[in-house]
Amino acid sequence: MKRSLVARMLGGAVVTGVLGLALAALADSPLVEAAKHRPMPSAIPSVVGSAAPQIAVLRWFNHAQSPLLLTGKTTLLDFWGTGCGVCVASLSAVEELARGVGPQVEVVLVHDRRAAKIRKSAHGDLVGEMVPAEDVLPEFLTERKLGLPVAMTDTLTFRRYTAMVVPLYVVVDAHGIIRYAENHPPDIGLLRGISASN
């Protein structure tokens, strides 16, 4: 009986490690592709129409140090995490969206101060762990040739927007009002329409 329990526990650790490793490969998964197109309920429907909370930027990646101003220009905020397979798989679509709307809309990826990292244990098992985002993001962005600006923010700000559910895409108009908040990227027509109405 004890051996069976230990075997199940070890099996769970291996499965957890393998699942963690699979996060990097999820971008090519048909399951993730299907999930990206599946309609999902609005993450925070009550915030649409309200003023966007300011985002305290602890550090920028792919951008000069400056405040993130949520007024004066339409802004698409992509709240994501390195450990979220759907988030990672959607990054190329967000980059394409950014190219499509051009300079009329600012597109910013927003990441929490913690990031998922996969490492090998002393026994060779793959283990997922949360580490400071600055230990993961530079290499992650370089490997994926991701050029969009990434704002690393504190957990409280991240939670205020997302309740820790990612991905979340928030469009803030030029007056600082949230016009869209969903678990899938907005349509390019919607972004252009919001930008034109400013």
PyMOL commands that place a pseudoatom at each C-alpha (Angstrom):
pseudoatom trace, name=CA, resn=MET, resi=1, chain=A, elem=C, hetatm=0, pos=[0.000, 0.000, 0.000]
pseudoatom trace, name=CA, resn=LYS, resi=2, chain=A, elem=C, hetatm=0, pos=[2.791, 2.453, 0.914]
pseudoatom trace, name=CA, resn=ARG, resi=3, chain=A, elem=C, hetatm=0, pos=[4.639, 1.682, -2.313]
pseudoatom trace, name=CA, resn=SER, resi=4, chain=A, elem=C, hetatm=0, pos=[1.494, 2.357, -4.343]
pseudoatom trace, name=CA, resn=LEU, resi=5, chain=A, elem=C, hetatm=0, pos=[1.020, 5.734, -2.655]
pseudoatom trace, name=CA, resn=VAL, resi=6, chain=A, elem=C, hetatm=0, pos=[4.678, 6.712, -3.246]
pseudoatom trace, name=CA, resn=ALA, resi=7, chain=A, elem=C, hetatm=0, pos=[4.423, 5.603, -6.888]
pseudoatom trace, name=CA, resn=ARG, resi=8, chain=A, elem=C, hetatm=0, pos=[1.307, 7.727, -7.357]
pseudoatom trace, name=CA, resn=MET, resi=9, chain=A, elem=C, hetatm=0, pos=[2.989, 10.733, -5.731]
pseudoatom trace, name=CA, resn=LEU, resi=10, chain=A, elem=C, hetatm=0, pos=[6.074, 10.354, -7.918]
pseudoatom trace, name=CA, resn=GLY, resi=11, chain=A, elem=C, hetatm=0, pos=[3.874, 9.906, -10.960]
pseudoatom trace, name=CA, resn=GLY, resi=12, chain=A, elem=C, hetatm=0, pos=[2.077, 13.150, -10.060]
pseudoatom trace, name=CA, resn=ALA, resi=13, chain=A, elem=C, hetatm=0, pos=[5.406, 14.975, -9.776]
pseudoatom trace, name=CA, resn=VAL, resi=14, chain=A, elem=C, hetatm=0, pos=[6.474, 13.702, -13.190]
pseudoatom trace, name=CA, resn=VAL, resi=15, chain=A, elem=C, hetatm=0, pos=[3.132, 14.688, -14.735]
pseudoatom trace, name=CA, resn=THR, resi=16, chain=A, elem=C, hetatm=0, pos=[3.408, 18.147, -13.158]
pseudoatom trace, name=CA, resn=GLY, resi=17, chain=A, elem=C, hetatm=0, pos=[6.921, 18.544, -14.527]
pseudoatom trace, name=CA, resn=VAL, resi=18, chain=A, elem=C, hetatm=0, pos=[5.919, 17.358, -17.980]
pseudoatom trace, name=CA, resn=LEU, resi=19, chain=A, elem=C, hetatm=0, pos=[2.926, 19.698, -18.001]
pseudoatom trace, name=CA, resn=GLY, resi=20, chain=A, elem=C, hetatm=0, pos=[5.208, 22.564, -17.036]
pseudoatom trace, name=CA, resn=LEU, resi=21, chain=A, elem=C, hetatm=0, pos=[7.614, 21.703, -19.845]
pseudoatom trace, name=CA, resn=ALA, resi=22, chain=A, elem=C, hetatm=0, pos=[4.722, 21.468, -22.267]
pseudoatom trace, name=CA, resn=LEU, resi=23, chain=A, elem=C, hetatm=0, pos=[3.889, 25.146, -21.687]
pseudoatom trace, name=CA, resn=ALA, resi=24, chain=A, elem=C, hetatm=0, pos=[6.678, 26.123, -24.048]
pseudoatom trace, name=CA, resn=ALA, resi=25, chain=A, elem=C, hetatm=0, pos=[5.324, 23.835, -26.766]
pseudoatom trace, name=CA, resn=LEU, resi=26, chain=A, elem=C, hetatm=0, pos=[1.680, 24.852, -26.381]
pseudoatom trace, name=CA, resn=ALA, resi=27, chain=A, elem=C, hetatm=0, pos=[1.996, 27.621, -28.950]
pseudoatom trace, name=CA, resn=ASP, resi=28, chain=A, elem=C, hetatm=0, pos=[1.858, 24.936, -31.660]
pseudoatom trace, name=CA, resn=SER, resi=29, chain=A, elem=C, hetatm=0, pos=[-0.920, 22.890, -30.069]
pseudoatom trace, name=CA, resn=PRO, resi=30, chain=A, elem=C, hetatm=0, pos=[-4.253, 22.513, -31.894]
pseudoatom trace, name=CA, resn=LEU, resi=31, chain=A, elem=C, hetatm=0, pos=[-5.947, 22.496, -28.472]
pseudoatom trace, name=CA, resn=VAL, resi=32, chain=A, elem=C, hetatm=0, pos=[-4.568, 25.952, -27.733]
pseudoatom trace, name=CA, resn=GLU, resi=33, chain=A, elem=C, hetatm=0, pos=[-5.516, 27.106, -31.213]
pseudoatom trace, name=CA, resn=ALA, resi=34, chain=A, elem=C, hetatm=0, pos=[-9.094, 25.928, -30.616]
pseudoatom trace, name=CA, resn=ALA, resi=35, chain=A, elem=C, hetatm=0, pos=[-9.156, 27.531, -27.155]
pseudoatom trace, name=CA, resn=LYS, resi=36, chain=A, elem=C, hetatm=0, pos=[-8.125, 30.876, -28.635]
pseudoatom trace, name=CA, resn=HIS, resi=37, chain=A, elem=C, hetatm=0, pos=[-11.211, 30.870, -30.875]
pseudoatom trace, name=CA, resn=ARG, resi=38, chain=A, elem=C, hetatm=0, pos=[-13.656, 29.486, -28.320]
pseudoatom trace, name=CA, resn=PRO, resi=39, chain=A, elem=C, hetatm=0, pos=[-16.006, 32.178, -27.021]
pseudoatom trace, name=CA, resn=MET, resi=40, chain=A, elem=C, hetatm=0, pos=[-15.308, 32.814, -23.373]
pseudoatom trace, name=CA, resn=PRO, resi=41, chain=A, elem=C, hetatm=0, pos=[-17.338, 34.819, -20.887]
pseudoatom trace, name=CA, resn=SER, resi=42, chain=A, elem=C, hetatm=0, pos=[-16.169, 38.345, -20.228]
pseudoatom trace, name=CA, resn=ALA, resi=43, chain=A, elem=C, hetatm=0, pos=[-13.536, 38.384, -17.513]
pseudoatom trace, name=CA, resn=ILE, resi=44, chain=A, elem=C, hetatm=0, pos=[-14.521, 41.675, -15.927]
pseudoatom trace, name=CA, resn=PRO, resi=45, chain=A, elem=C, hetatm=0, pos=[-17.669, 42.996, -17.628]
pseudoatom trace, name=CA, resn=SER, resi=46, chain=A, elem=C, hetatm=0, pos=[-18.379, 45.482, -14.832]
pseudoatom trace, name=CA, resn=VAL, resi=47, chain=A, elem=C, hetatm=0, pos=[-15.262, 47.539, -15.587]
pseudoatom trace, name=CA, resn=VAL, resi=48, chain=A, elem=C, hetatm=0, pos=[-16.227, 48.450, -19.162]
pseudoatom trace, name=CA, resn=GLY, resi=49, chain=A, elem=C, hetatm=0, pos=[-17.163, 52.125, -19.071]
pseudoatom trace, name=CA, resn=SER, resi=50, chain=A, elem=C, hetatm=0, pos=[-15.158, 52.856, -15.939]
pseudoatom trace, name=CA, resn=ALA, resi=51, chain=A, elem=C, hetatm=0, pos=[-11.875, 54.712, -15.546]
pseudoatom trace, name=CA, resn=ALA, resi=52, chain=A, elem=C, hetatm=0, pos=[-8.806, 52.525, -16.065]
pseudoatom trace, name=CA, resn=PRO, resi=53, chain=A, elem=C, hetatm=0, pos=[-6.664, 52.156, -12.933]
pseudoatom trace, name=CA, resn=GLN, resi=54, chain=A, elem=C, hetatm=0, pos=[-3.149, 53.479, -13.418]
pseudoatom trace, name=CA, resn=ILE, resi=55, chain=A, elem=C, hetatm=0, pos=[-0.464, 50.849, -13.873]
pseudoatom trace, name=CA, resn=ALA, resi=56, chain=A, elem=C, hetatm=0, pos=[2.674, 51.203, -11.800]
pseudoatom trace, name=CA, resn=VAL, resi=57, chain=A, elem=C, hetatm=0, pos=[5.518, 50.073, -14.076]
pseudoatom trace, name=CA, resn=LEU, resi=58, chain=A, elem=C, hetatm=0, pos=[8.317, 48.491, -12.057]
pseudoatom trace, name=CA, resn=ARG, resi=59, chain=A, elem=C, hetatm=0, pos=[10.403, 47.844, -15.160]
pseudoatom trace, name=CA, resn=TRP, resi=60, chain=A, elem=C, hetatm=0, pos=[10.065, 48.056, -18.938]
pseudoatom trace, name=CA, resn=PHE, resi=61, chain=A, elem=C, hetatm=0, pos=[11.342, 45.544, -21.466]
pseudoatom trace, name=CA, resn=ASN, resi=62, chain=A, elem=C, hetatm=0, pos=[11.640, 46.608, -25.138]
pseudoatom trace, name=CA, resn=HIS, resi=63, chain=A, elem=C, hetatm=0, pos=[10.827, 50.187, -24.076]
pseudoatom trace, name=CA, resn=ALA, resi=64, chain=A, elem=C, hetatm=0, pos=[12.526, 53.190, -22.491]
pseudoatom trace, name=CA, resn=GLN, resi=65, chain=A, elem=C, hetatm=0, pos=[11.794, 53.813, -18.810]
pseudoatom trace, name=CA, resn=SER, resi=66, chain=A, elem=C, hetatm=0, pos=[8.715, 56.035, -18.592]
pseudoatom trace, name=CA, resn=PRO, resi=67, chain=A, elem=C, hetatm=0, pos=[5.285, 56.072, -16.980]
pseudoatom trace, name=CA, resn=LEU, resi=68, chain=A, elem=C, hetatm=0, pos=[2.523, 54.144, -18.726]
pseudoatom trace, name=CA, resn=LEU, resi=69, chain=A, elem=C, hetatm=0, pos=[-0.032, 56.855, -19.413]
pseudoatom trace, name=CA, resn=LEU, resi=70, chain=A, elem=C, hetatm=0, pos=[-3.549, 55.622, -20.032]
pseudoatom trace, name=CA, resn=THR, resi=71, chain=A, elem=C, hetatm=0, pos=[-4.800, 58.895, -21.517]
pseudoatom trace, name=CA, resn=GLY, resi=72, chain=A, elem=C, hetatm=0, pos=[-4.145, 60.725, -24.764]
pseudoatom trace, name=CA, resn=LYS, resi=73, chain=A, elem=C, hetatm=0, pos=[-4.089, 57.631, -26.991]
pseudoatom trace, name=CA, resn=THR, resi=74, chain=A, elem=C, hetatm=0, pos=[-6.050, 54.400, -27.370]
pseudoatom trace, name=CA, resn=THR, resi=75, chain=A, elem=C, hetatm=0, pos=[-4.144, 51.631, -25.596]
pseudoatom trace, name=CA, resn=LEU, resi=76, chain=A, elem=C, hetatm=0, pos=[-4.489, 47.856, -25.820]
pseudoatom trace, name=CA, resn=LEU, resi=77, chain=A, elem=C, hetatm=0, pos=[-3.235, 46.163, -22.652]
pseudoatom trace, name=CA, resn=ASP, resi=78, chain=A, elem=C, hetatm=0, pos=[-2.482, 42.442, -22.938]
pseudoatom trace, name=CA, resn=PHE, resi=79, chain=A, elem=C, hetatm=0, pos=[-2.282, 40.950, -19.433]
pseudoatom trace, name=CA, resn=TRP, resi=80, chain=A, elem=C, hetatm=0, pos=[-0.372, 37.702, -19.760]
pseudoatom trace, name=CA, resn=GLY, resi=81, chain=A, elem=C, hetatm=0, pos=[2.101, 35.342, -18.086]
pseudoatom trace, name=CA, resn=THR, resi=82, chain=A, elem=C, hetatm=0, pos=[4.979, 33.192, -19.278]
pseudoatom trace, name=CA, resn=GLY, resi=83, chain=A, elem=C, hetatm=0, pos=[3.328, 30.178, -17.624]
pseudoatom trace, name=CA, resn=CYS, resi=84, chain=A, elem=C, hetatm=0, pos=[0.020, 30.636, -19.490]
pseudoatom trace, name=CA, resn=GLY, resi=85, chain=A, elem=C, hetatm=0, pos=[0.000, 28.537, -22.665]
pseudoatom trace, name=CA, resn=VAL, resi=86, chain=A, elem=C, hetatm=0, pos=[-2.896, 30.416, -24.277]
pseudoatom trace, name=CA, resn=CYS, resi=87, chain=A, elem=C, hetatm=0, pos=[-1.229, 33.768, -23.457]
pseudoatom trace, name=CA, resn=VAL, resi=88, chain=A, elem=C, hetatm=0, pos=[2.035, 32.691, -25.054]
pseudoatom trace, name=CA, resn=ALA, resi=89, chain=A, elem=C, hetatm=0, pos=[0.270, 31.197, -28.085]
pseudoatom trace, name=CA, resn=SER, resi=90, chain=A, elem=C, hetatm=0, pos=[-1.645, 34.465, -28.588]
pseudoatom trace, name=CA, resn=LEU, resi=91, chain=A, elem=C, hetatm=0, pos=[1.413, 36.747, -28.559]
pseudoatom trace, name=CA, resn=SER, resi=92, chain=A, elem=C, hetatm=0, pos=[1.976, 36.465, -32.316]
pseudoatom trace, name=CA, resn=ALA, resi=93, chain=A, elem=C, hetatm=0, pos=[-1.672, 37.440, -32.955]
pseudoatom trace, name=CA, resn=VAL, resi=94, chain=A, elem=C, hetatm=0, pos=[-1.258, 40.475, -30.689]
pseudoatom trace, name=CA, resn=GLU, resi=95, chain=A, elem=C, hetatm=0, pos=[1.910, 41.474, -32.579]
pseudoatom trace, name=CA, resn=GLU, resi=96, chain=A, elem=C, hetatm=0, pos=[0.002, 41.162, -35.857]
pseudoatom trace, name=CA, resn=LEU, resi=97, chain=A, elem=C, hetatm=0, pos=[-2.805, 43.281, -34.411]
pseudoatom trace, name=CA, resn=ALA, resi=98, chain=A, elem=C, hetatm=0, pos=[-0.262, 45.922, -33.347]
pseudoatom trace, name=CA, resn=ARG, resi=99, chain=A, elem=C, hetatm=0, pos=[1.156, 46.035, -36.889]
pseudoatom trace, name=CA, resn=GLY, resi=100, chain=A, elem=C, hetatm=0, pos=[-2.370, 46.314, -38.313]
pseudoatom trace, name=CA, resn=VAL, resi=101, chain=A, elem=C, hetatm=0, pos=[-3.438, 49.296, -36.199]
pseudoatom trace, name=CA, resn=GLY, resi=102, chain=A, elem=C, hetatm=0, pos=[-0.092, 51.078, -36.502]
pseudoatom trace, name=CA, resn=PRO, resi=103, chain=A, elem=C, hetatm=0, pos=[0.869, 54.047, -34.337]
pseudoatom trace, name=CA, resn=GLN, resi=104, chain=A, elem=C, hetatm=0, pos=[-2.752, 55.112, -33.704]
pseudoatom trace, name=CA, resn=VAL, resi=105, chain=A, elem=C, hetatm=0, pos=[-3.053, 52.485, -30.947]
pseudoatom trace, name=CA, resn=GLU, resi=106, chain=A, elem=C, hetatm=0, pos=[-0.418, 51.754, -28.327]
pseudoatom trace, name=CA, resn=VAL, resi=107, chain=A, elem=C, hetatm=0, pos=[-0.090, 48.026, -27.586]
pseudoatom trace, name=CA, resn=VAL, resi=108, chain=A, elem=C, hetatm=0, pos=[1.521, 47.047, -24.280]
pseudoatom trace, name=CA, resn=LEU, resi=109, chain=A, elem=C, hetatm=0, pos=[2.046, 43.571, -22.833]
pseudoatom trace, name=CA, resn=VAL, resi=110, chain=A, elem=C, hetatm=0, pos=[1.569, 43.678, -19.053]
pseudoatom trace, name=CA, resn=HIS, resi=111, chain=A, elem=C, hetatm=0, pos=[3.261, 41.021, -16.906]
pseudoatom trace, name=CA, resn=ASP, resi=112, chain=A, elem=C, hetatm=0, pos=[3.218, 40.417, -13.165]
pseudoatom trace, name=CA, resn=ARG, resi=113, chain=A, elem=C, hetatm=0, pos=[6.470, 40.718, -11.193]
pseudoatom trace, name=CA, resn=ARG, resi=114, chain=A, elem=C, hetatm=0, pos=[6.597, 36.892, -10.963]
pseudoatom trace, name=CA, resn=ALA, resi=115, chain=A, elem=C, hetatm=0, pos=[7.072, 34.533, -13.916]
pseudoatom trace, name=CA, resn=ALA, resi=116, chain=A, elem=C, hetatm=0, pos=[6.988, 30.773, -14.471]
pseudoatom trace, name=CA, resn=LYS, resi=117, chain=A, elem=C, hetatm=0, pos=[10.289, 29.016, -15.084]
pseudoatom trace, name=CA, resn=ILE, resi=118, chain=A, elem=C, hetatm=0, pos=[10.951, 25.326, -15.736]
pseudoatom trace, name=CA, resn=ARG, resi=119, chain=A, elem=C, hetatm=0, pos=[14.103, 23.797, -14.252]
pseudoatom trace, name=CA, resn=LYS, resi=120, chain=A, elem=C, hetatm=0, pos=[15.549, 20.340, -13.652]
pseudoatom trace, name=CA, resn=SER, resi=121, chain=A, elem=C, hetatm=0, pos=[15.705, 19.104, -10.085]
pseudoatom trace, name=CA, resn=ALA, resi=122, chain=A, elem=C, hetatm=0, pos=[18.746, 17.324, -8.648]
pseudoatom trace, name=CA, resn=HIS, resi=123, chain=A, elem=C, hetatm=0, pos=[17.017, 14.050, -9.592]
pseudoatom trace, name=CA, resn=GLY, resi=124, chain=A, elem=C, hetatm=0, pos=[16.461, 15.142, -13.203]
pseudoatom trace, name=CA, resn=ASP, resi=125, chain=A, elem=C, hetatm=0, pos=[12.735, 15.853, -12.803]
pseudoatom trace, name=CA, resn=LEU, resi=126, chain=A, elem=C, hetatm=0, pos=[11.286, 18.918, -14.503]
pseudoatom trace, name=CA, resn=VAL, resi=127, chain=A, elem=C, hetatm=0, pos=[9.890, 21.356, -11.946]
pseudoatom trace, name=CA, resn=GLY, resi=128, chain=A, elem=C, hetatm=0, pos=[7.921, 24.527, -12.546]
pseudoatom trace, name=CA, resn=GLU, resi=129, chain=A, elem=C, hetatm=0, pos=[8.585, 27.397, -10.193]
pseudoatom trace, name=CA, resn=MET, resi=130, chain=A, elem=C, hetatm=0, pos=[7.716, 31.061, -9.865]
pseudoatom trace, name=CA, resn=VAL, resi=131, chain=A, elem=C, hetatm=0, pos=[10.720, 33.399, -9.998]
pseudoatom trace, name=CA, resn=PRO, resi=132, chain=A, elem=C, hetatm=0, pos=[11.221, 37.154, -10.431]
pseudoatom trace, name=CA, resn=ALA, resi=133, chain=A, elem=C, hetatm=0, pos=[10.034, 38.109, -13.931]
pseudoatom trace, name=CA, resn=GLU, resi=134, chain=A, elem=C, hetatm=0, pos=[13.306, 39.905, -14.693]
pseudoatom trace, name=CA, resn=ASP, resi=135, chain=A, elem=C, hetatm=0, pos=[15.027, 36.502, -14.450]
pseudoatom trace, name=CA, resn=VAL, resi=136, chain=A, elem=C, hetatm=0, pos=[12.810, 35.082, -17.224]
pseudoatom trace, name=CA, resn=LEU, resi=137, chain=A, elem=C, hetatm=0, pos=[11.508, 37.838, -19.502]
pseudoatom trace, name=CA, resn=PRO, resi=138, chain=A, elem=C, hetatm=0, pos=[14.735, 38.986, -21.240]
pseudoatom trace, name=CA, resn=GLU, resi=139, chain=A, elem=C, hetatm=0, pos=[15.558, 35.476, -22.478]
pseudoatom trace, name=CA, resn=PHE, resi=140, chain=A, elem=C, hetatm=0, pos=[11.897, 34.732, -23.259]
pseudoatom trace, name=CA, resn=LEU, resi=141, chain=A, elem=C, hetatm=0, pos=[11.519, 37.889, -25.373]
pseudoatom trace, name=CA, resn=THR, resi=142, chain=A, elem=C, hetatm=0, pos=[14.824, 37.293, -27.174]
pseudoatom trace, name=CA, resn=GLU, resi=143, chain=A, elem=C, hetatm=0, pos=[14.047, 33.638, -27.988]
pseudoatom trace, name=CA, resn=ARG, resi=144, chain=A, elem=C, hetatm=0, pos=[10.642, 34.551, -29.406]
pseudoatom trace, name=CA, resn=LYS, resi=145, chain=A, elem=C, hetatm=0, pos=[11.909, 37.714, -31.146]
pseudoatom trace, name=CA, resn=LEU, resi=146, chain=A, elem=C, hetatm=0, pos=[9.091, 39.615, -29.431]
pseudoatom trace, name=CA, resn=GLY, resi=147, chain=A, elem=C, hetatm=0, pos=[9.435, 43.359, -29.959]
pseudoatom trace, name=CA, resn=LEU, resi=148, chain=A, elem=C, hetatm=0, pos=[6.303, 44.717, -28.265]
pseudoatom trace, name=CA, resn=PRO, resi=149, chain=A, elem=C, hetatm=0, pos=[6.840, 46.776, -25.110]
pseudoatom trace, name=CA, resn=VAL, resi=150, chain=A, elem=C, hetatm=0, pos=[6.404, 44.788, -21.896]
pseudoatom trace, name=CA, resn=ALA, resi=151, chain=A, elem=C, hetatm=0, pos=[5.494, 46.562, -18.666]
pseudoatom trace, name=CA, resn=MET, resi=152, chain=A, elem=C, hetatm=0, pos=[6.256, 44.588, -15.519]
pseudoatom trace, name=CA, resn=THR, resi=153, chain=A, elem=C, hetatm=0, pos=[3.893, 45.669, -12.769]
pseudoatom trace, name=CA, resn=ASP, resi=154, chain=A, elem=C, hetatm=0, pos=[3.243, 44.805, -9.142]
pseudoatom trace, name=CA, resn=THR, resi=155, chain=A, elem=C, hetatm=0, pos=[0.914, 41.969, -8.191]
pseudoatom trace, name=CA, resn=LEU, resi=156, chain=A, elem=C, hetatm=0, pos=[-1.709, 44.293, -6.687]
pseudoatom trace, name=CA, resn=THR, resi=157, chain=A, elem=C, hetatm=0, pos=[-2.092, 46.240, -9.953]
pseudoatom trace, name=CA, resn=PHE, resi=158, chain=A, elem=C, hetatm=0, pos=[-2.131, 43.007, -11.955]
pseudoatom trace, name=CA, resn=ARG, resi=159, chain=A, elem=C, hetatm=0, pos=[-4.829, 41.583, -9.682]
pseudoatom trace, name=CA, resn=ARG, resi=160, chain=A, elem=C, hetatm=0, pos=[-6.864, 44.809, -9.803]
pseudoatom trace, name=CA, resn=TYR, resi=161, chain=A, elem=C, hetatm=0, pos=[-7.302, 44.318, -13.539]
pseudoatom trace, name=CA, resn=THR, resi=162, chain=A, elem=C, hetatm=0, pos=[-7.288, 40.561, -13.948]
pseudoatom trace, name=CA, resn=ALA, resi=163, chain=A, elem=C, hetatm=0, pos=[-8.168, 38.882, -10.648]
pseudoatom trace, name=CA, resn=MET, resi=164, chain=A, elem=C, hetatm=0, pos=[-5.174, 36.736, -11.743]
pseudoatom trace, name=CA, resn=VAL, resi=165, chain=A, elem=C, hetatm=0, pos=[-7.092, 35.286, -14.704]
pseudoatom trace, name=CA, resn=VAL, resi=166, chain=A, elem=C, hetatm=0, pos=[-5.073, 35.549, -17.905]
pseudoatom trace, name=CA, resn=PRO, resi=167, chain=A, elem=C, hetatm=0, pos=[-5.074, 36.210, -20.750]
pseudoatom trace, name=CA, resn=LEU, resi=168, chain=A, elem=C, hetatm=0, pos=[-7.045, 39.425, -20.456]
pseudoatom trace, name=CA, resn=TYR, resi=169, chain=A, elem=C, hetatm=0, pos=[-7.179, 42.105, -23.137]
pseudoatom trace, name=CA, resn=VAL, resi=170, chain=A, elem=C, hetatm=0, pos=[-8.231, 45.597, -22.073]
pseudoatom trace, name=CA, resn=VAL, resi=171, chain=A, elem=C, hetatm=0, pos=[-8.745, 48.532, -24.444]
pseudoatom trace, name=CA, resn=VAL, resi=172, chain=A, elem=C, hetatm=0, pos=[-8.523, 51.966, -22.864]
pseudoatom trace, name=CA, resn=ASP, resi=173, chain=A, elem=C, hetatm=0, pos=[-9.619, 54.973, -24.930]
pseudoatom trace, name=CA, resn=ALA, resi=174, chain=A, elem=C, hetatm=0, pos=[-7.788, 58.294, -25.126]
pseudoatom trace, name=CA, resn=HIS, resi=175, chain=A, elem=C, hetatm=0, pos=[-9.807, 59.615, -22.172]
pseudoatom trace, name=CA, resn=GLY, resi=176, chain=A, elem=C, hetatm=0, pos=[-8.729, 56.765, -19.880]
pseudoatom trace, name=CA, resn=ILE, resi=177, chain=A, elem=C, hetatm=0, pos=[-12.039, 54.857, -20.059]
pseudoatom trace, name=CA, resn=ILE, resi=178, chain=A, elem=C, hetatm=0, pos=[-12.098, 51.069, -20.430]
pseudoatom trace, name=CA, resn=ARG, resi=179, chain=A, elem=C, hetatm=0, pos=[-13.971, 50.238, -23.634]
pseudoatom trace, name=CA, resn=TYR, resi=180, chain=A, elem=C, hetatm=0, pos=[-13.241, 46.502, -23.886]
pseudoatom trace, name=CA, resn=ALA, resi=181, chain=A, elem=C, hetatm=0, pos=[-12.213, 43.759, -21.432]
pseudoatom trace, name=CA, resn=GLU, resi=182, chain=A, elem=C, hetatm=0, pos=[-12.276, 40.165, -22.641]
pseudoatom trace, name=CA, resn=ASN, resi=183, chain=A, elem=C, hetatm=0, pos=[-10.260, 36.928, -22.602]
pseudoatom trace, name=CA, resn=HIS, resi=184, chain=A, elem=C, hetatm=0, pos=[-9.603, 37.173, -26.341]
pseudoatom trace, name=CA, resn=PRO, resi=185, chain=A, elem=C, hetatm=0, pos=[-7.985, 39.977, -28.364]
pseudoatom trace, name=CA, resn=PRO, resi=186, chain=A, elem=C, hetatm=0, pos=[-10.307, 42.619, -29.797]
pseudoatom trace, name=CA, resn=ASP, resi=187, chain=A, elem=C, hetatm=0, pos=[-11.152, 42.746, -33.477]
pseudoatom trace, name=CA, resn=ILE, resi=188, chain=A, elem=C, hetatm=0, pos=[-8.972, 45.174, -35.450]
pseudoatom trace, name=CA, resn=GLY, resi=189, chain=A, elem=C, hetatm=0, pos=[-12.134, 47.009, -36.576]
pseudoatom trace, name=CA, resn=LEU, resi=190, chain=A, elem=C, hetatm=0, pos=[-13.141, 47.616, -32.948]
pseudoatom trace, name=CA, resn=LEU, resi=191, chain=A, elem=C, hetatm=0, pos=[-9.688, 48.986, -32.128]
pseudoatom trace, name=CA, resn=ARG, resi=192, chain=A, elem=C, hetatm=0, pos=[-9.742, 51.309, -35.145]
pseudoatom trace, name=CA, resn=GLY, resi=193, chain=A, elem=C, hetatm=0, pos=[-13.274, 52.437, -34.265]
pseudoatom trace, name=CA, resn=ILE, resi=194, chain=A, elem=C, hetatm=0, pos=[-12.340, 53.292, -30.662]
pseudoatom trace, name=CA, resn=SER, resi=195, chain=A, elem=C, hetatm=0, pos=[-9.227, 55.105, -31.859]
pseudoatom trace, name=CA, resn=ALA, resi=196, chain=A, elem=C, hetatm=0, pos=[-11.202, 57.091, -34.466]
pseudoatom trace, name=CA, resn=SER, resi=197, chain=A, elem=C, hetatm=0, pos=[-13.852, 58.138, -31.930]
pseudoatom trace, name=CA, resn=ASN, resi=198, chain=A, elem=C, hetatm=0, pos=[-11.290, 59.806, -29.647]
for i in range(1, 198): cmd.bond("trace and resi %d" % i, "trace and resi %d" % (i + 1))
show_as sticks, trace
zoom trace
